[in-house]
Amino acid sequence: MVFGAVAAHAEGAVDQRSDMSAGYVMPYHMPPETAPPGPSLRVRVRVWLNRRALDVDLAGGVDPTRSEELRLRAKQLRDPKQRARLAASVGRLLTAAERRNQSGVVRPQGQFGPSEVIANRELLGELARRVRDPRFDSPQGLAMASIVLRDARAPLSLERRPRTLEGALLGALSALDASRLGAPASIERRRAVAPSMREAA
């Protein structure tokens, strides 16, 4: 009986070795999976300090893989929580514009005038819907949206800058729509919208 048990154990060991030589590995031989290392603290700090400049680069069509900072910033813009905050800023922007437009207070308030914001209510709503929708994942389009909407927490400017907001919104929508269709924004479109993004920044 002892000899039989030893023989069976040896046979099992041979079968296991043959399985391994054939490319099969028993579960308890699988190496532990480790998560890929994330960005270093130094990279995260640089992104936090330079996020506006990084947004301008991404909005201009710079490849997000060009640097660790651009890659991290693109990932942040695609994060669902960040997208929700960005989309929610549209409502705050419209509310602030309506209050300022009614009060008639004249003082420096940011990059867009209240009347300009109100006139582009429909485009702002379209942008908010696309920003919330994960199917529209273009870092370029999301960076454009960030540049346009990030001042929603700040007071609005009463300085008249006709078509500036409309052009910026149309550029962001165009880039986001291109990503939804699975095609990158064309070089011509990037060249057309990049100057307005830099001016808005």
WOJO-V354608 format. One record per backbone hydrogen bond with DSSP energy under -1.0 kcal/mol. NH is the residue of the N-H (numbers start at 1). CO is the residue of the C=O. If there is no record, write none. Layout:
NH&CO, NH&CO
//
This chain:
5&1, 6&2, 7&3, 8&4, 9&5, 10&6, 11&7, 12&8, 13&9, 14&10, 15&11, 16&12, 17&13, 18&14, 19&15, 20&16, 21&17, 22&18, 23&20, 24&19, 29&26, 30&27, 44&40, 45&41, 46&42, 47&43, 48&44, 49&45, 50&46, 54&50, 55&51, 56&52, 57&53, 58&54, 59&55, 60&56, 61&58, 62&57, 66&63, 71&67, 72&68, 73&69, 74&70, 75&71, 76&72, 77&73, 78&74, 83&79, 84&80, 85&81, 86&82, 87&83, 88&84, 89&85, 90&87, 92&88, 93&89, 94&90, 95&91, 96&92, 97&93, 98&94, 99&95, 100&96, 101&97, 102&98, 103&99, 104&100, 117&113, 118&114, 119&115, 121&118, 124&120, 125&121, 126&122, 127&123, 128&124, 129&125, 130&126, 131&127, 132&128, 133&129, 136&133, 137&135, 142&138, 143&139, 144&140, 145&141, 146&142, 147&143, 148&144, 149&145, 150&146, 152&149, 154&151, 157&112, 164&161, 167&163, 168&164, 169&165, 170&166, 171&167, 172&168, 173&169, 174&170, 175&171, 176&172, 177&173, 178&174, 179&175, 180&176, 181&177, 183&178, 190&186, 191&187, 192&188, 193&189, 194&190, 197&193, 198&194, 199&195, 200&196, 201&197
//
